[in-house]
Amino acid sequence: MSAPRHALVLLAAGGSRRLGQPKQLLVFEGESLVQRAARLGLATAPACALLVLGAQSQAVQAATAGLPLQRVDCLDWTAGLGASLRAGLAAVPDDCDGALVLLCDQPALDIPHLQALVTAWRAAPDRAAASAYAGVLGVPALLPRAWFGALSFDGDRGARGLLRERAARVTAVAAPGLSQDIDRPADLAAFPEGGIGSEKKQE
């Protein structure tokens, strides 16, 4: 029996209103956050890789030039993270059994954690495998196809609500470092000086 196949769904459509600049294009350790997230996600050998775009779509796509990503346009990206997630999951090919959902604003993310999520999901593909940090289950998460229909969220919630409701059917993979994300200018201060910033500053 062949191993379950997963798609990579990288959500990069947000407008970063609270931050005041596109977080996707911030530079960390020499590469943009969207490029970094895509590179890490591709290391899990997905059957296909989808890049969900909205705000600053051309610039964000250009930041991932050369990577094997399929563009998915989220026309209602202003409606929030749920809209981006719906657009991404709707584009997952029928021959994929699940979707690895990633965001761009978790600089502590690494390949071993993503591989651990994939391994946990493949061991029980009818369950989700989600990151556990700050007392919650969240993304990155590998969601089974059977869950896609339930992920019809409105607003800016994303998958976290469903992961909480179905916690008994989620394999938790600890990732305490992922509690540090980037939503507001003050969040940038948590990183060493020069550790993260705009592309312009890094040139």
BELDA-V710024 format. One line per field, one symbol per residue. ss: DSSP state (H for helix, E for strand, - for the rest). burial: 1 if it has 16 or more other C-alpha atoms within 10 Angstrom, else 0. A space follows every 10 residues. Layout:
ss: ???
burial: ???
//
This chain:
ss: -----EEEEE EE-------- --HHH-EE-- EEHHHHHHHH HH-----EEE EEE---HHHH HH-------E EEE---HHH- HHHHHHHHHH -------EEE EE-------- HHHHHHHHHH HHH----EEE EEE--EEEEE EEEEHHHHHH ---------H HHHHH-HHHE EEEE-HHHH- ----HHHH-- -----EE-HH HH-
burial: 0001111111 1111100000 0111111100 1111111101 1101011111 1111101001 1011000010 0111001101 1111111110 1100011111 1111111011 0011111101 1100111111 1110011111 1111100100 1110010111 0110001001 1111100111 1100000100 0000011100 000
//
